[in-house]
Amino acid sequence: MSRTIKALPPRVLATETPEQAAANKQAREQRDAQIRGVSSIHEMREAIKQASRALPTIDAVPRVKALTAAQFRERAAPGLPFLIDGVVNRWPLAAQPQSLLRERHGDMPVRARVGDYINTAFAADRAMRDMSMAEYLDLAERTEGLPPYLGNLELKALNSMCHWPTYFDKMGPARFWIGPAGTLTPLHCDYDDNIFAQIWGSKRIFLAPPHHDAFLYVKEASAMLFGSPFNPEAPDYERYPLARQATLIEVLVRPGDMLYVPAGWYHQVHALTFSLSSNRWARGVPFVLREPS
């Protein structure tokens, strides 16, 4: 018998008129700009893309040892991604077995992405289902085809076992991503700097620089989020011929890895095994736009 999940806020789907939608969109963009200390989100996006045109072309993501906050900011300033060793593997959560989710957090309320959440990834009304963690694990085990996914959830009980470095002056809350092999977040970009921690399992990530949005048929989901229908793991160049011109860099993240994804970089994330990941977005001017100190 299913438990009644009470701790999650209800989903609110838009019932706005076009005029209300436009006014609310403008209000959200003004709020986003104020939070990040910029005058305009549109101008920030364009500045990030302009800065990326001056970046050197890379074909691999470099790996560095654990960094102090000052070292991280210096390394992040050019606006290129990199992997960091020696941070996530020190977290108490990284030493826990997968059974922790069922044995200690089985009653935790979660909201799962179900159905074809890849092709509806950026739709406000994509299918979601509320359940307990134990019910999710059961559903994931018995689902054929695309498994359900716990994505972008603020799970404070898990975050209490994570020790995040203070790389950003101001960070949003930790978000968790849980699911078996095959769960996938399609190609998209966020216009905030991002640190992504791979706690359990492995994921394949494809990255593309911000100005290559011209080749990726992107659509706006919000002022801070743009998605692409192009799948670099199964490229359809007949349907998306411009994608041949996009630089797509493949990186494998393993347990203990932390990946810095600069603001505006497109990324697709595919779990190769059962995986627990977490990330935090900065809430400030992206490093690539900051004046040298």
N, C-alpha and C positions, 0 to 999 in steps of 0.2 A: 504494500500500500504506500502511495507517495506521501511524503511529508508536505505540510503546508509551509511554504517559505514566506516568512514575514519580514525579514530584515532588509530585503532589497527594495529600493524605491520603485514605484511603478514606472513602466515605460510610458512616455508621453509622445504620441505621434502627432505630427503637425496637422492641424485643421485650419490653417491660416488662409485668408484671402491673399491674392497676389500682392495687394497693397500692404497688408500686414507682414507678409513674408519679406518684402523689400525693406520695410522699416526695421523689422527685427534683425535682418542681415546687417544693415548699416549699424545698428546699435551694438551687435556682437563684434563687428570689426573695430568699432571705436573702443570698445572695452578691451579687445585683444591688443590693440595698439598701445593703450594706456598701460596694460600689464607689462608689456615688453619694452616700454620706454621709447617708442618710435612714434613718428607723427602719422604714418600711414602704413597699413599692412601691405597694400598694393605696391607702394614705393619700396618697402622692405624686400618684398619678393623680387622685384625687378633688380634691385641692387645686388641681391644674392646671385641671381643669374648672371648679371654683368661681371661680378667678381669671379665667378666660376669659369668664365671664358678665358681668363688669364692664367688659370691653373695648368700645371704640366699634366700631360696625359699619363695615367698610371694603368698598369695591367695586373697589379696585385696589391693587396692591402698589407702594409708593413706591420710588423709586430714589435712592441716595445715592452720593457720591464715596467713594473709598477712606478707610477709617477706621483710626485707631490702635486698639490693644486697649482702651484706656480709653473711647474714643469708641464703639466697638462695644458694649461692655458697657452703657454708658448707653443706647444706642439700643435694645438688645435687652431691657432690663429690663421694659418694659410687656408683652411677650409677643406682639408683632405681627410678621409677616414683613416683610422688605424685601430689595431687590436692592442689590448693591454693585458699582460700577464701579471699574476701575483696579487690580484685583488679579490676576485669572486671566490677563489678556492680557499680563502681564509674565513669565509662566512660560515657561521654555524649551520645554516640551511644547506649549504653545499655538502656537508658531511652526513646529512640525514638520508635514509633510504626512501625510495618511492612509496613504500607502504605507509609512511607518515601521513599521507593525504587521506587514506581510508581510516587508519587506526586512531589518529588524533584529531583529524579535521573532517571526518565523514559527515558531520551535521552542518558543516559550514554552508551557508546559502551562496549559490553561484548562479550565473546567468550564462547559458551556453548558446553559441552560434550553431544553428542546426540547418538542415536542408542544404541548398546550394548557396552557401554564404560567400563563395568566391565571386560568382557573377553578380551577386547583390551586395558586394562588400561595402559600397559607399552609398547605399540606399537607406533612407531613414527607417523604412518599414521592413528591413530584412528580418528573417525568421529568427526568433530567440525563444528560449524556454528556461524558466526558473526551476531550480531543483536543488538538492543537496549535493555536496561533493561526492558522497558515496553513490548517489543515483547517477551522477554524471559519469563516474568511472565505470559503472555497470553498462550504461548506454554506449559509451565509447568502445567497450569490449565487444558488444554484440552488433554494432552498426557495420553494415557492409558498404563499401564505397567510401565516399568522403566522410571521415569521422567528425563528430561534433567537436567544437573547439571552445575552450574558455579563454577569451581574449580581452585584454584591456580592462582587467578587473583590479580594483583596489582591495587587496586581501591583507589586512593589517596584521593578522595572526602570523602570516608567513613573513611579512616585512620585518617583524620584530626580530627575526633571525638573520637579517641582512644588515651589513655595515657599509652604507654608501659613502664613498669619498666625496669631499666637498669641492668637486670640480667646478660647479656652477655657483654663482652668487645666490641665486634663487632657483629652486627646483620645484616642479610639480610633484604630486604624490607618486610613489612607486606603483607601477601597473604590472600585473602578472599575466602570463600566457602559458596555458597548460593544455597538453593534448598528446595523443599518440602519433606515431609516424603517419605522415600524410596530411596533417593539418597545415594550412597555408594561409598567409596574408599576401594578397596579390600586390603587384607593383604600385607603389604610391610614394608620395613625399609629404613630410611634415615640415613646416617652416620654423621649427625650433631645433636647436642643438639637442642631441639625444645620446645618452649612454645606455647601452643594451647589454645586460648581464646574462650569460648562459650558465645556468645553475646545474641542471641535469640534462643529459642527452646532447644531441648534436643537431645543428640546423645548417642548411645551405642558404646563403643570402646572396642575392645579386644586387649590385649597386650601380647607379648611373648618375653622372653629374647633373646639377640643376638645369643648366642651359640646354641639355639634351631633351627637355620636355618637348621641344619642337619636333622630335622624331617619334614621340611615344603616344600621340593621340590622347593627350590627357584631358580630363574633365574635372571641373571644380566640385568638390564635395562641400567644402567650406573655405573661408579665406585662408585658413592655415593648413588645408589638406587637399591634395590633388591626387587622383587615381588614374591609372592607365590600364587599358584592356589587354595590353601586350604581355605575353607570358614568355620570359626568356628561357624557360625550361622546355617549352614546346613552341618555338617561334613560328608564327604564321605570316610569312613575308608576302604572301599573295594578298592577304587582307590588310596588312600593315607594312607596306613596302618601305616607308621612311625609317622603320626601325632598324634596317640594315646599317644606317649611319650612326646609330646610338652606340656609345661605349658602355658595355655591360661587364662589370668586374665580379667574378665569382669568388666568394670567400666561405670557407667552412668554419663555423664557430663550434667549439667543443666545450665540454664541462670546464668551468673555471675561466673562460674567456670573457673579456669585456670589449665591446665594439663601440667606438665613437662614430656616430653617423652625423655629419655636419648638417645644419639646417639646409633644406632644399634638395638634398640628395635623395633620389628615388631608390627604393629598396623593396625587394620581394623576399619573403621569409618562409622557408619550407622545412618542417620538422622531418628529420631522417629517422629518428627514434622517438620513444616517449620522451617528452621534453618539458622542462620547467624553465622559463625565462622570465626576466623582469626588466623593465626599463624606466628611466625617468627623463622627462623633457625639461630643458632649461626654460626659465621664464624671464628672458631678458634679450638684449640686443645680441644677435648671433655673433660668435667670435670673429667670423670672416669680415664683418662690417665694423669691428671696433678699431679705434685709432690705437696705434702702438703706444704702449705706456712708457 
